[in-house]
Amino acid sequence: MTSDNVMIRENMRVRASTMDDADAVAELVNAAAVAETGRPDTTAELLLMEWNSPAMNLAADTRLVFAPDGRLVGYVEVWDEAPPYVRPYVWGCVHPDHTRQGIGSFLLEWGEARARQNLQKAPPDARVAVQSSTISTNRAAHELFEARGYRLVRHFWRMVIDMDPAVPPPAPVWPEGIRVRLWRLGQEDRAVFEAVDASFRDHWGYLPDPFEDWLYWMTQGPYDDPELRFLAVTDTPEGEEIVGVSLCRAQRVEDPEMGWLSTLAVRRPWRRQGIALALLRHTFREFHRRGKYRVGLGVDAANLTGATRLYEKAGMHVSRQWDAYEKELRPGRELSTQTLES
């Protein structure tokens, strides 16, 4: 492993992040984002939310690279702090003024080495693969991944809908017995989690999330809004059941005028009844009512449940693509979902 103060090139220096670095890291991340997409995509507040999450250990899981003049020019983080420790994720960025200097290679190499430290925590027969991703237009990142033995495994899309400010989107049509209401935070958190978890078992790459981690990510952050957490429910002999969810955030940093649908999920027994489309339309109408005429979401381009077709039916289109790469660290039994169960 790399020490905190090792030189990598021309007196560049490396150390772990601290909470005091949030402003500088946000500036770096935004410089890289503007170079790629023309827009910033984070804030120091959002970074601090991530760094305070149960799954992050700043001292162990992050590194900063500084140029000889003291300027921050590189950042990397590794997410692998929850069982089963089989799919560590490495993400990093380099300041656009300091590319082609070996910084990206160093960051990726450091991330791999950090991921390997948790190999002994994974089940002994399990396959372990480190993953990363890049926007599809970043050719340098593609070349870096391929040079280090990564393979392209998946495409992910951002899909958006642009609504006419003068015309509300179609009203939802709910199947008989289904109604929509808000998530009662603190009273049914576990039930909402279980509904989401059951739904996402049919998604490529699914691995179980710890409840505490999931709840943190769903309810924290400056754009969290309790009035944008919708549940589709029905009555059963055992009581009310959550059959689907639409969990949203009020906006994105890169586009304050765009609402964001973080999670859309319908449990398997309740699919193909129009619930997902009804949740989408309910969500679109709420954003439209608030004056947000553009709504986006992220989706696996080859989604196993056909979600992309649903989104197209609802009027959404692809606006951006990310490409996911992985490198096998240890062969073994694949624990994540790869195909739908027969």
DODRENVO-71145 format. One record per residue (C-alpha): residue number from 1; chain; x, y negated, z negated. Coordinates in Angstrom, 3 decimals, m for minus. Each point is the difference from the previous one (the first is absolute). Example, Ala and Ser with C-alpha at 12.3 -4.5 7.8 and 13.67 -1.06 7.14 Angstrom:
BEGIN
- seq;mol;x;y;z
- 1;A;12.300;4.500;m7.800 .
- 2;A;1.370;m3.440;0.660 .
% end
This chain:
BEGIN
- seq;mol;x;y;z
- 1;A;0.000;0.000;0.000 .
- 2;A;1.004;m3.584;0.568 .
- 3;A;1.011;m1.997;m3.051 .
- 4;A;m1.635;m3.319;m0.792 .
- 5;A;2.987;m2.066;1.082 .
- 6;A;1.566;1.918;2.865 .
- 7;A;1.285;m1.913;3.039 .
- 8;A;m1.542;1.208;3.269 .
- 9;A;1.483;m2.412;2.546 .
- 10;A;1.843;m3.305;m0.097 .
- 11;A;m0.573;m0.466;m3.719 .
- 12;A;m3.740;0.602;0.179 .
- 13;A;m1.173;1.155;m3.393 .
- 14;A;m2.770;2.260;m1.235 .
- 15;A;m2.023;0.167;m3.186 .
- 16;A;m3.420;1.053;m1.248 .
- 17;A;m2.918;m2.434;0.054 .
- 18;A;m1.351;m1.702;m3.102 .
- 19;A;m3.282;m1.774;m0.533 .
- 20;A;1.869;m3.299;0.397 .
- 21;A;0.739;0.910;3.634 .
- 22;A;m3.631;m0.082;1.154 .
- 23;A;0.186;m3.424;1.656 .
- 24;A;3.209;0.818;1.879 .
- 25;A;m1.247;3.417;1.129 .
- 26;A;m3.305;m1.496;1.183 .
- 27;A;1.939;m2.549;2.040 .
- 28;A;2.097;2.778;1.563 .
- 29;A;m2.991;2.264;0.732 .
- 30;A;m1.880;m2.889;1.578 .
- 31;A;2.958;m0.988;2.176 .
- 32;A;0.100;3.553;1.342 .
- 33;A;m3.785;0.072;0.445 .
- 34;A;m0.058;m3.289;1.887 .
- 35;A;2.689;1.330;2.335 .
- 36;A;m2.171;3.077;0.698 .
- 37;A;m3.554;m1.350;0.055 .
- 38;A;0.215;m3.775;m0.255 .
- 39;A;m1.600;m0.046;m3.462 .
- 40;A;1.137;0.430;m3.621 .
- 41;A;m1.530;2.981;m1.784 .
- 42;A;0.748;m0.202;m3.719 .
- 43;A;0.340;m2.290;m2.999 .
- 44;A;2.022;0.164;m3.188 .
- 45;A;m3.265;0.672;m1.838 .
- 46;A;m0.728;3.051;2.152 .
- 47;A;3.541;1.295;m0.437 .
- 48;A;m0.267;m0.302;m3.764 .
- 49;A;m3.256;1.959;0.129 .
- 50;A;1.808;2.780;1.903 .
- 51;A;3.024;m0.075;m2.268 .
- 52;A;m2.178;0.221;m3.106 .
- 53;A;m1.834;3.060;1.306 .
- 54;A;0.323;3.299;m1.918 .
- 55;A;1.853;1.566;2.940 .
- 56;A;2.845;m2.529;0.241 .
- 57;A;3.281;m0.085;m1.896 .
- 58;A;1.846;m3.075;1.264 .
- 59;A;3.397;0.983;m1.367 .
- 60;A;m0.082;3.460;1.576 .
- 61;A;m2.172;m0.508;3.081 .
- 62;A;1.115;m3.304;1.569 .
- 63;A;3.159;m1.602;1.318 .
- 64;A;0.847;m3.488;1.247 .
- 65;A;2.819;m0.860;2.415 .
- 66;A;1.635;m3.432;m0.204 .
- 67;A;2.174;m1.678;2.642 .
- 68;A;3.359;m1.502;m1.024 .
- 69;A;m1.662;m3.421;m0.408 .
- 70;A;m2.455;1.493;m2.521 .
- 71;A;m2.961;0.060;2.358 .
- 72;A;m2.355;2.960;m0.341 .
- 73;A;0.080;1.854;3.330 .
- 74;A;m1.320;3.503;m0.716 .
- 75;A;m2.526;1.782;m2.203 .
- 76;A;m1.030;3.635;m0.418 .
- 77;A;m2.505;1.809;m2.228 .
- 78;A;m0.730;3.671;m0.520 .
- 79;A;m3.395;1.292;m1.146 .
- 80;A;0.233;3.455;m1.549 .
- 81;A;m1.017;m0.210;m3.643 .
- 82;A;m3.007;2.331;m0.073 .
- 83;A;m0.384;3.784;0.379 .
- 84;A;0.406;2.051;2.102 .
- 85;A;3.062;m2.023;1.169 .
- 86;A;m0.103;1.425;3.516 .
- 87;A;m0.482;m3.116;2.142 .
- 88;A;2.206;m2.872;m1.156 .
- 89;A;m0.534;m3.189;1.991 .
- 90;A;2.785;m2.445;0.853 .
- 91;A;m0.728;m3.553;1.114 .
- 92;A;2.478;m2.759;0.633 .
- 93;A;0.687;m3.132;1.995 .
- 94;A;2.949;m2.048;1.208 .
- 95;A;0.046;m3.746;0.512 .
- 96;A;m0.334;m0.712;3.749 .
- 97;A;3.229;m2.059;m0.088 .
- 98;A;1.953;3.017;m1.286 .
- 99;A;m1.087;2.894;2.208 .
- 100;A;2.490;2.261;1.806 .
- 101;A;2.420;m0.229;m2.926 .
- 102;A;m0.595;3.455;m1.470 .
- 103;A;m2.306;m1.244;m2.763 .
- 104;A;m3.024;1.964;1.232 .
- 105;A;2.065;3.189;0.211 .
- 106;A;1.256;m0.553;m3.529 .
- 107;A;m3.498;m0.597;m1.354 .
- 108;A;m1.399;3.133;1.636 .
- 109;A;2.948;2.085;m1.178 .
- 110;A;m0.404;m1.290;m3.541 .
- 111;A;m3.725;0.753;0.103 .
- 112;A;0.632;3.573;1.127 .
- 113;A;2.538;0.518;m2.761 .
- 114;A;m2.456;m1.331;m2.568 .
- 115;A;m2.703;2.315;1.333 .
- 116;A;2.307;3.007;m0.286 .
- 117;A;0.362;m0.656;m3.723 .
- 118;A;m3.568;1.194;m0.514 .
- 119;A;0.364;3.231;1.970 .
- 120;A;0.250;2.022;m3.191 .
- 121;A;m3.343;m1.425;m1.164 .
- 122;A;m1.914;1.433;2.970 .
- 123;A;m1.435;3.537;m0.163 .
- 124;A;2.889;2.351;0.884 .
- 125;A;m1.738;1.448;3.068 .
- 126;A;m1.305;m3.321;1.343 .
- 127;A;1.124;m1.788;3.137 .
- 128;A;1.352;m3.492;m0.735 .
- 129;A;0.252;m2.672;2.697 .
- 130;A;0.899;m3.659;m0.396 .
- 131;A;m2.216;m2.356;2.004 .
- 132;A;0.209;m3.538;1.296 .
- 133;A;m1.720;m2.086;2.644 .
- 134;A;0.359;m2.998;2.264 .
- 135;A;m2.174;m2.187;2.162 .
- 136;A;m0.072;1.502;3.493 .
- 137;A;1.705;m3.007;1.593 .
- 138;A;3.143;0.156;m2.166 .
- 139;A;2.329;1.885;2.325 .
- 140;A;3.017;m0.420;m2.279 .
- 141;A;m1.827;1.800;m2.828 .
- 142;A;m1.001;2.831;2.355 .
- 143;A;3.620;0.389;1.089 .
- 144;A;1.187;m0.001;m3.612 .
- 145;A;m2.440;2.740;m1.035 .
- 146;A;0.871;2.163;2.989 .
- 147;A;3.741;m0.457;m0.562 .
- 148;A;m0.360;1.217;m3.585 .
- 149;A;m1.946;3.137;0.932 .
- 150;A;m3.553;m1.179;m0.642 .
- 151;A;m2.815;1.168;2.253 .
- 152;A;m3.151;m1.844;0.990 .
- 153;A;m2.968;1.740;m1.651 .
- 154;A;m2.994;m2.325;0.181 .
- 155;A;m1.423;m3.287;1.233 .
- 156;A;m2.131;m2.270;m2.156 .
- 157;A;m2.193;m2.808;1.254 .
- 158;A;m1.319;m3.233;m1.322 .
- 159;A;m3.521;m0.350;1.344 .
- 160;A;m1.992;m3.219;m0.209 .
- 161;A;m3.395;m1.378;0.830 .
- 162;A;m0.525;m3.601;1.056 .
- 163;A;m3.554;m1.045;m0.791 .
- 164;A;m1.994;m2.843;1.494 .
- 165;A;m0.358;m2.676;m2.716 .
- 166;A;m3.496;m0.772;1.257 .
- 167;A;m1.239;3.600;0.101 .
- 168;A;0.121;2.329;m3.030 .
- 169;A;1.054;3.578;0.779 .
- 170;A;m2.704;2.686;0.188 .
- 171;A;m1.667;0.914;m3.271 .
- 172;A;0.914;3.404;m1.440 .
- 173;A;m2.432;2.874;0.411 .
- 174;A;0.190;2.211;m3.069 .
- 175;A;m1.013;3.671;0.118 .
- 176;A;m2.977;0.855;m2.138 .
- 177;A;0.904;0.177;m3.665 .
- 178;A;3.262;m1.973;0.371 .
- 179;A;0.438;m3.480;m1.460 .
- 180;A;2.937;m2.337;m0.469 .
- 181;A;1.163;m1.764;m3.151 .
- 182;A;3.186;m1.346;m1.577 .
- 183;A;2.574;2.007;m1.939 .
- 184;A;m0.515;m0.466;m3.738 .
- 185;A;3.631;m0.460;m0.978 .
- 186;A;0.899;1.581;m3.317 .
- 187;A;m3.094;2.211;m0.017 .
- 188;A;0.433;2.300;2.974 .
- 189;A;3.635;m0.397;1.029 .
- 190;A;0.704;3.713;m0.145 .
- 191;A;m3.108;0.831;2.066 .
- 192;A;1.016;m2.465;2.721 .
- 193;A;3.519;1.429;0.018 .
- 194;A;m1.330;3.539;0.340 .
- 195;A;m2.226;m1.011;2.925 .
- 196;A;2.937;m1.639;1.797 .
- 197;A;2.351;2.874;m0.773 .
- 198;A;m2.480;2.609;1.247 .
- 199;A;m0.495;m1.963;3.233 .
- 200;A;3.698;m0.467;0.729 .
- 201;A;0.820;3.682;m0.401 .
- 202;A;m0.967;0.205;3.689 .
- 203;A;2.536;m2.635;1.073 .
- 204;A;3.400;0.800;1.475 .
- 205;A;2.757;m0.314;m2.565 .
- 206;A;m2.347;0.117;m3.015 .
- 207;A;1.636;0.628;m3.348 .
- 208;A;m1.754;m0.570;m3.325 .
- 209;A;0.453;m3.410;m1.629 .
- 210;A;0.139;m0.385;m3.785 .
- 211;A;m3.211;m1.671;m1.160 .
- 212;A;1.827;m2.777;m1.837 .
- 213;A;2.069;m0.922;3.066 .
- 214;A;m3.061;m0.043;2.257 .
- 215;A;m2.001;m2.163;m2.408 .
- 216;A;2.862;m2.478;m0.270 .
- 217;A;0.257;m0.442;3.776 .
- 218;A;m3.760;m0.258;0.469 .
- 219;A;m0.649;m2.636;m2.650 .
- 220;A;3.087;m2.213;m0.209 .
- 221;A;1.283;m2.863;2.101 .
- 222;A;m0.978;m3.555;0.888 .
- 223;A;m2.461;1.062;2.710 .
- 224;A;m1.855;2.565;m2.081 .
- 225;A;m3.729;m0.772;m0.223 .
- 226;A;m2.455;2.120;m2.035 .
- 227;A;m2.785;m1.141;2.337 .
- 228;A;1.680;1.774;2.924 .
- 229;A;m0.004;3.561;m1.391 .
- 230;A;m2.994;1.778;1.511 .
- 231;A;m1.279;3.466;m0.905 .
- 232;A;m2.485;2.088;1.959 .
- 233;A;m1.919;2.073;m2.541 .
- 234;A;m2.868;2.455;m0.199 .
- 235;A;m1.991;1.694;m2.740 .
- 236;A;0.469;3.714;m0.671 .
- 237;A;m1.465;2.301;m2.672 .
- 238;A;3.273;m0.458;m1.902 .
- 239;A;m0.148;m3.792;0.236 .
- 240;A;1.237;m2.690;2.352 .
- 241;A;2.736;1.069;2.419 .
- 242;A;2.492;m2.205;1.848 .
- 243;A;0.030;1.193;3.609 .
- 244;A;2.094;m2.747;1.625 .
- 245;A;1.971;m3.164;m0.727 .
- 246;A;1.135;m3.209;1.675 .
- 247;A;2.650;m1.731;m2.119 .
- 248;A;1.187;m3.338;1.334 .
- 249;A;2.244;m2.973;m0.670 .
- 250;A;m0.978;m3.572;0.708 .
- 251;A;2.890;m0.738;2.395 .
- 252;A;3.539;0.755;1.172 .
- 253;A;3.054;m2.206;m0.446 .
- 254;A;0.758;m0.028;3.711 .
- 255;A;m3.550;m1.004;0.920 .
- 256;A;m2.001;m1.748;m2.740 .
- 257;A;m3.015;m0.023;2.309 .
- 258;A;m0.101;3.798;0.241 .
- 259;A;m1.769;2.209;m2.516 .
- 260;A;1.594;3.370;m0.692 .
- 261;A;m1.650;3.410;m0.397 .
- 262;A;2.475;1.959;m2.134 .
- 263;A;m1.929;3.278;m0.323 .
- 264;A;m2.942;1.418;1.921 .
- 265;A;m0.873;3.555;m0.978 .
- 266;A;m2.954;2.397;0.133 .
- 267;A;0.013;3.369;m1.728 .
- 268;A;m0.039;2.969;2.350 .
- 269;A;m3.544;1.297;m0.806 .
- 270;A;m1.436;m3.431;0.827 .
- 271;A;1.736;m0.648;3.315 .
- 272;A;m1.681;m0.285;3.403 .
- 273;A;m3.065;m1.640;m1.515 .
- 274;A;0.871;m3.613;0.799 .
- 275;A;1.263;m0.908;m3.479 .
- 276;A;3.445;m1.150;1.152 .
- 277;A;m1.483;m2.209;2.714 .
- 278;A;m2.506;m1.429;m2.485 .
- 279;A;2.814;m0.779;m2.455 .
- 280;A;1.984;m1.674;2.779 .
- 281;A;m2.923;m2.173;1.037 .
- 282;A;m0.828;m0.867;m3.592 .
- 283;A;3.633;m1.045;m0.465 .
- 284;A;0.099;m2.036;3.211 .
- 285;A;m3.201;m1.827;m0.920 .
- 286;A;1.346;m0.908;m3.436 .
- 287;A;3.190;m1.420;1.473 .
- 288;A;m2.021;m1.840;2.634 .
- 289;A;m2.203;m1.479;m2.735 .
- 290;A;3.169;m1.278;m1.683 .
- 291;A;1.234;m1.631;3.179 .
- 292;A;2.574;2.690;0.788 .
- 293;A;m0.583;0.883;3.633 .
- 294;A;2.995;2.291;0.445 .
- 295;A;0.379;3.283;m1.920 .
- 296;A;2.862;2.476;0.227 .
- 297;A;0.990;3.428;m1.265 .
- 298;A;2.777;2.556;0.429 .
- 299;A;m0.581;3.474;1.431 .
- 300;A;1.867;3.078;1.163 .
- 301;A;m0.140;m0.210;3.808 .
- 302;A;m0.645;3.763;0.158 .
- 303;A;m2.317;0.054;m3.015 .
- 304;A;m1.188;3.545;m0.632 .
- 305;A;m3.585;m1.043;m0.739 .
- 306;A;m0.422;m2.177;3.099 .
- 307;A;0.002;m3.314;m1.856 .
- 308;A;1.428;m1.932;2.958 .
- 309;A;m3.064;0.859;2.087 .
- 310;A;m2.236;m1.250;m2.797 .
- 311;A;1.871;m3.294;m0.203 .
- 312;A;m0.199;m0.479;3.754 .
- 313;A;m3.734;0.676;m0.157 .
- 314;A;m0.266;m2.701;m2.666 .
- 315;A;1.709;m2.523;2.310 .
- 316;A;3.606;0.222;m1.195 .
- 317;A;3.097;0.100;2.197 .
- 318;A;3.692;0.778;m0.459 .
- 319;A;2.106;m3.082;m0.700 .
- 320;A;3.310;1.482;m1.150 .
- 321;A;1.807;3.327;m0.341 .
- 322;A;2.473;1.376;m2.511 .
- 323;A;2.049;3.122;0.622 .
- 324;A;0.736;2.433;m2.835 .
- 325;A;3.267;1.934;m0.146 .
- 326;A;1.204;2.772;m2.257 .
- 327;A;3.178;1.938;m0.738 .
- 328;A;m0.117;3.373;m1.670 .
- 329;A;2.058;0.134;m3.171 .
- 330;A;m0.896;3.592;m0.857 .
- 331;A;m2.008;2.636;1.910 .
- 332;A;m2.846;1.807;m1.702 .
- 333;A;m3.751;0.244;m0.393 .
- 334;A;m1.856;m3.085;1.261 .
- 335;A;m2.147;m1.393;m2.820 .
- 336;A;m1.625;m2.895;1.852 .
- 337;A;m3.052;0.272;2.257 .
- 338;A;0.959;0.535;3.642 .
- 339;A;m3.236;1.266;1.570 .
- 340;A;m3.645;0.299;m0.984 .
- 341;A;m0.959;3.153;m1.815 .
- 342;A;m2.007;2.418;2.117 .
% end
